[in-house]
Amino acid sequence: MTAKTKTLADFADDLYARYRSLKSSPHTIARIKTALKIFVAYLEDTFRVRTPEAITREHIHAFQSHLGNRLTKSGMPMKPRSINSVVKGVRPFLEMLHEHGLANRSLAKHLQYVKVPDLLPASVLSHAQVRQLMRKIDTATPAGIRDRAAIELLYSSGIRIGELEGLTLQDIDLERGVARVVGKGRKERFVPIGKTAIKWLCSYIRGIRSFMLLGCQSEYVFINQNGGPLSQHTLRDRVRGYGRQLGLEIQITPHTFRRSCTTEMIKSNANLYHVKQLLGHKSFETLNHYARLDITDLRKTHSKCHPREKDDN
C-alpha cells in the first residue's frame, strides 16, 4: 500500500505505531487514539473526506468550531482542557500527513488551542481531609493495605497515577526513602518518600504482596488480587469509592493527591524549584495557580512577615 492509497484511518494507525516505537506512555497513545477517532469520524460524516489530500483549511476551521459545540455523553459542552487534548492529538497527525507530502504545511497551525481559564486547582483536599480519607480504608484486608500504601505514596511524593502504575520493585529504595519514576516524555527523576508512606509500603511489600501474587511472578510494586499489575482504572475506582465515603461535593481521584501534595507544600513555604522538581514539571507555569493562596493565608503571611506588623505604633 502506497502513501497515496492510504485512508485517514490507515495513517492514524501509522501514528499509533510511531508513538509505540518511541515508547510513549499508554495514556499518551490512548489520548491520541481518542482525538483521531473524533477527527476522522467528523471528516467522514460531515464532508465525506476519507483521504489526506482531500483535507482543506476550511475543514480544519469547521472542525475547530465543531469542538467548541461538541457535547459530552452527559450532554455538557467539552471543557477547554478536553478540547486541547483533542487538538494535541490531531496536530501531530496533520504534521505527519505533511511529511508524506499529502497535506498543506499550515493545516496543523490552523487548529488552535483554546484558552484555559486560570482557576484554582479543583479537587484539592486539606491535610485533615486526606487523613479522614485514609481512615476509610479497611486495612484489615490485603487489598486495603495495598490501597493505603498506594495512596500514601501518591500524597507523599506527588507522583502521577501512570508513574505509580509503572513502578517496579527495583524503583523503590525503602531504606533511603527514594523512588525512581518515569514521567511524561519518558523522563526519569527521583522523588523522596515520606516516613508514613514508607511505613505502609514496608507493610505491603514485605508482608502482603507475596500473598497477593498467588504464585505468579511480577516486577510491578502494585498488583491486583489475581497477581497481575494493578491498573489505573482499578485504582481510580477504588479511590472514588473511598472519596464518596467522605461525603464531599468534589470527586476524589488519584490526581487529587498530587494536587493536594502540591498545595500543602506551597502553603508551607516550600521552595518552588524543589516542588517543580518533585512533580517533574518543565517550567514554573503549572505551579502559578497553586501559588495563589486565598486571602486568609495571605493575611496570615502578611502579619507574620511584614516588618511594619512588628512595630508597636
C-alpha positions as CSV (number, residue, x, y, z in Angstrom):
1,M,0.0,0.0,0.0
2,T,1.5,3.3,-1.1
3,A,1.0,6.6,0.8
4,K,-1.4,7.9,-1.8
5,T,-3.7,4.9,-1.5
6,K,-3.9,5.0,2.3
7,T,-7.0,6.3,4.1
8,L,-7.0,8.7,7.1
9,A,-7.6,5.6,9.3
10,D,-4.5,3.9,7.8
11,F,-2.4,7.0,8.6
12,A,-3.9,7.1,12.1
13,D,-2.6,3.5,12.6
14,D,0.8,4.7,11.4
15,L,0.9,7.4,14.0
16,Y,0.0,5.0,16.8
17,A,2.8,2.7,15.7
18,R,5.2,5.7,15.7
19,Y,4.3,6.6,19.3
20,R,4.6,3.0,20.4
21,S,8.1,2.8,18.8
22,L,9.1,5.9,20.8
23,K,7.9,4.0,23.9
24,S,5.2,6.7,24.7
25,S,3.0,6.0,27.7
26,P,-0.2,4.1,27.2
27,H,-2.0,7.2,28.4
28,T,-0.5,9.3,25.6
29,I,-1.4,6.7,22.9
30,A,-4.9,6.4,24.3
31,R,-5.3,10.2,24.2
32,I,-4.2,10.3,20.5
33,K,-6.5,7.4,19.6
34,T,-9.5,9.3,21.1
35,A,-8.6,12.5,19.4
36,L,-8.1,10.9,15.9
37,K,-11.3,8.9,16.3
38,I,-13.2,12.1,16.8
39,F,-11.3,13.9,13.9
40,V,-11.5,11.1,11.3
41,A,-15.2,10.4,12.1
42,Y,-16.1,14.1,11.8
43,L,-14.4,14.5,8.4
44,E,-16.0,11.3,7.0
45,D,-19.5,12.0,8.4
46,T,-19.6,15.7,7.6
47,F,-17.6,16.1,4.4
48,R,-17.2,12.5,3.2
49,V,-13.4,13.1,3.4
50,R,-11.6,9.8,3.7
51,T,-8.1,10.6,2.2
52,P,-5.4,13.0,3.4
53,E,-5.1,15.0,0.2
54,A,-8.8,16.0,0.4
55,I,-8.4,17.9,3.7
56,T,-8.6,21.7,3.3
57,R,-8.1,24.6,5.6
58,E,-11.9,25.1,5.7
59,H,-12.3,21.5,7.0
60,I,-9.9,22.4,9.9
61,H,-11.8,25.6,10.7
62,A,-15.1,23.7,10.7
63,F,-13.6,21.0,13.0
64,Q,-12.4,23.7,15.4
65,S,-16.0,25.1,15.6
66,H,-17.3,21.5,16.0
67,L,-15.1,21.0,19.1
68,G,-16.5,24.2,20.6
69,N,-20.1,22.9,20.1
70,R,-19.5,19.2,20.8
71,L,-21.3,17.8,23.8
72,T,-20.0,15.1,26.1
73,K,-22.0,11.9,26.9
74,S,-23.6,13.7,29.8
75,G,-24.8,16.5,27.5
76,M,-22.4,19.1,28.7
77,P,-20.0,21.2,26.4
78,M,-16.5,19.9,26.3
79,K,-14.1,21.6,28.7
80,P,-11.2,23.7,27.4
81,R,-8.7,21.1,28.6
82,S,-10.6,18.3,26.8
83,I,-10.7,20.4,23.6
84,N,-7.0,21.0,23.9
85,S,-6.4,17.3,24.4
86,V,-8.0,16.6,21.0
87,V,-6.0,19.4,19.4
88,K,-2.8,18.0,20.9
89,G,-3.6,14.6,19.3
90,V,-4.7,15.9,15.9
91,R,-1.9,18.3,15.2
92,P,0.9,15.7,15.1
93,F,-1.3,13.7,12.7
94,L,-1.6,16.7,10.3
95,E,2.1,17.2,10.5
96,M,2.7,13.6,9.7
97,L,0.5,13.9,6.6
98,H,2.6,16.9,5.5
99,E,5.8,14.8,5.9
100,H,4.3,12.4,3.4
101,G,3.5,15.3,1.0
102,L,-0.2,14.8,1.4
103,A,-1.3,17.9,3.3
104,N,-0.6,21.6,3.4
105,R,2.0,22.5,5.9
106,S,-0.2,25.1,7.5
107,L,-3.1,22.8,8.3
108,A,-1.8,21.9,11.8
109,K,-1.3,25.6,12.6
110,H,-4.9,26.3,11.8
111,L,-6.1,24.0,14.5
112,Q,-5.7,26.2,17.6
113,Y,-5.6,25.5,21.3
114,V,-8.2,27.3,23.3
115,K,-7.6,29.4,26.4
116,V,-8.0,27.5,29.7
117,P,-9.4,29.6,32.5
118,D,-6.9,30.4,35.2
119,L,-8.8,28.7,38.0
120,L,-7.6,27.5,41.3
121,P,-7.0,23.7,41.2
122,A,-10.1,21.7,41.6
123,S,-10.5,18.6,43.7
124,V,-7.9,19.5,46.4
125,L,-8.1,18.1,49.9
126,S,-6.8,19.6,53.1
127,H,-4.4,17.6,55.1
128,A,-7.2,16.9,57.6
129,Q,-9.4,15.6,54.8
130,V,-6.7,13.4,53.5
131,R,-6.3,11.9,57.0
132,Q,-10.0,11.3,57.1
133,L,-10.0,9.5,53.8
134,M,-7.1,7.3,54.9
135,R,-9.1,6.1,57.8
136,K,-11.9,5.0,55.5
137,I,-9.6,2.3,54.0
138,D,-10.1,-1.1,55.5
139,T,-6.5,-2.1,56.3
140,A,-7.7,-5.4,57.8
141,T,-7.6,-6.7,54.2
142,P,-4.7,-7.3,51.8
143,A,-6.3,-5.0,49.2
144,G,-6.9,-2.3,51.8
145,I,-3.2,-2.3,52.9
146,R,-2.2,-2.1,49.2
147,D,-4.6,0.8,48.6
148,R,-3.3,2.6,51.7
149,A,0.3,2.2,50.6
150,A,-0.5,3.4,47.1
151,I,-2.5,6.5,48.2
152,E,0.1,7.4,50.9
153,L,2.7,7.3,48.1
154,L,0.6,9.4,45.8
155,Y,0.1,12.0,48.6
156,S,3.7,11.9,49.9
157,S,5.6,12.2,46.6
158,G,3.0,13.9,44.3
159,I,3.6,11.3,41.5
160,R,1.1,10.7,38.8
161,I,-1.1,7.6,38.7
162,G,0.6,6.5,35.5
163,E,4.0,6.8,37.2
164,L,2.7,4.8,40.2
165,E,1.4,2.1,37.8
166,G,4.8,1.6,36.2
167,L,6.8,1.4,39.5
168,T,8.8,-1.8,39.9
169,L,10.4,-3.3,43.0
170,Q,13.8,-2.1,41.7
171,D,12.5,1.5,41.6
172,I,11.8,1.6,45.3
173,D,14.5,2.1,47.9
174,L,12.8,1.6,51.2
175,E,16.0,2.1,53.2
176,R,16.8,5.5,51.7
177,G,13.1,6.6,51.2
178,V,13.5,7.3,47.5
179,A,11.6,6.2,44.3
180,R,12.7,6.3,40.7
181,V,9.8,7.3,38.5
182,V,9.5,7.6,34.7
183,G,7.3,10.6,33.8
184,K,6.0,12.3,30.7
185,G,8.3,12.0,27.7
186,R,9.9,9.0,29.4
187,K,11.9,11.4,31.6
188,E,13.4,9.8,34.7
189,R,13.5,11.5,38.1
190,F,14.0,10.6,41.7
191,V,11.4,11.6,44.4
192,P,11.6,11.3,48.2
193,I,9.1,9.2,50.0
194,G,7.9,10.4,53.5
195,K,8.2,8.2,56.6
196,T,4.4,7.5,56.8
197,A,4.3,6.3,53.2
198,I,7.5,4.2,53.8
199,K,5.8,2.5,56.8
200,W,2.8,1.5,54.7
201,L,5.0,0.4,51.7
202,C,7.0,-1.8,54.0
203,S,3.9,-3.4,55.4
204,Y,2.6,-4.0,51.9
205,I,5.7,-5.1,50.1
206,R,7.2,-7.2,52.9
207,G,4.1,-8.6,54.4
208,I,1.2,-8.6,51.9
209,R,2.4,-8.5,48.3
210,S,3.8,-12.0,48.2
211,F,0.4,-13.5,49.2
212,M,-1.4,-11.4,46.6
213,L,0.9,-12.8,43.8
214,L,-0.8,-16.2,44.1
215,G,2.3,-17.9,42.8
216,C,2.7,-15.5,39.9
217,Q,5.8,-13.5,39.1
218,S,5.6,-9.7,38.7
219,E,8.2,-6.9,38.8
220,Y,5.5,-4.3,39.5
221,V,5.1,-2.9,43.0
222,F,1.3,-2.7,43.0
223,I,-0.6,-5.8,41.9
224,N,-4.3,-6.8,41.7
225,Q,-5.9,-9.7,43.6
226,N,-5.1,-12.0,40.7
227,G,-1.4,-11.4,40.9
228,G,-1.3,-9.1,37.8
229,P,-0.3,-5.4,37.6
230,L,-2.8,-3.0,39.3
231,S,-4.4,-0.9,36.5
232,Q,-5.0,2.8,36.7
233,H,-8.7,2.1,36.1
234,T,-9.0,-0.2,39.1
235,L,-7.2,2.3,41.4
236,R,-9.3,5.2,40.2
237,D,-12.5,3.2,41.0
238,R,-11.2,2.3,44.5
239,V,-10.1,5.9,45.2
240,R,-13.5,7.3,44.1
241,G,-15.2,4.8,46.4
242,Y,-13.1,6.0,49.4
243,G,-13.8,9.6,48.4
244,R,-17.6,9.0,48.3
245,Q,-17.4,7.9,51.9
246,L,-16.2,11.4,52.9
247,G,-19.5,12.9,51.7
248,L,-17.8,15.8,49.9
249,E,-19.2,17.6,46.8
250,I,-16.0,17.2,44.9
251,Q,-15.0,13.9,43.1
252,I,-11.8,12.4,44.5
253,T,-9.4,10.9,42.0
254,P,-5.8,9.7,42.3
255,H,-4.7,13.1,40.8
256,T,-6.4,14.7,43.8
257,F,-3.4,13.6,46.0
258,R,-0.9,15.1,43.6
259,R,-2.8,18.5,43.7
260,S,-3.2,18.2,47.5
261,C,0.5,17.4,48.0
262,T,1.5,20.4,45.9
263,T,-0.9,22.8,47.6
264,E,0.2,21.8,51.1
265,M,3.9,22.1,50.1
266,I,3.5,25.6,48.7
267,K,1.3,26.7,51.7
268,S,4.2,25.6,53.9
269,N,6.6,27.8,52.0
270,A,8.4,25.1,50.1
271,N,10.9,26.2,47.6
272,L,9.1,26.4,44.2
273,Y,12.1,25.0,42.4
274,H,12.1,21.9,44.7
275,V,8.3,21.5,44.1
276,K,8.8,21.7,40.4
277,Q,11.5,19.0,40.5
278,L,9.3,16.8,42.7
279,L,6.4,16.9,40.3
280,G,8.5,16.6,37.2
281,H,7.3,19.8,35.6
282,K,9.3,21.5,32.8
283,S,8.5,25.1,34.0
284,F,7.0,27.0,36.9
285,E,4.0,28.0,34.9
286,T,2.0,25.0,36.1
287,L,2.6,26.0,39.7
288,N,1.2,29.5,39.2
289,H,-2.4,28.7,40.2
290,Y,-1.3,26.7,43.2
291,A,0.7,29.7,44.5
292,R,-2.4,32.0,44.5
293,L,-3.3,31.5,48.2
294,D,-6.6,32.6,49.5
295,I,-6.9,35.9,51.4
296,T,-6.8,34.2,54.8
297,D,-3.5,32.6,54.1
298,L,-2.2,35.9,52.6
299,R,-3.3,37.9,55.7
300,K,-1.5,35.4,58.0
301,T,1.7,35.6,55.9
302,H,1.5,39.4,55.8
303,S,1.0,39.7,59.5
304,K,3.9,37.3,60.2
305,C,6.4,38.5,57.7
306,H,5.8,42.3,57.1
307,P,8.2,44.4,59.2
308,R,5.6,47.0,59.9
309,E,3.4,44.5,61.6
310,K,6.0,44.1,64.2
311,D,6.0,47.8,65.1
312,D,4.2,48.9,68.2
313,N,2.8,52.1,66.5
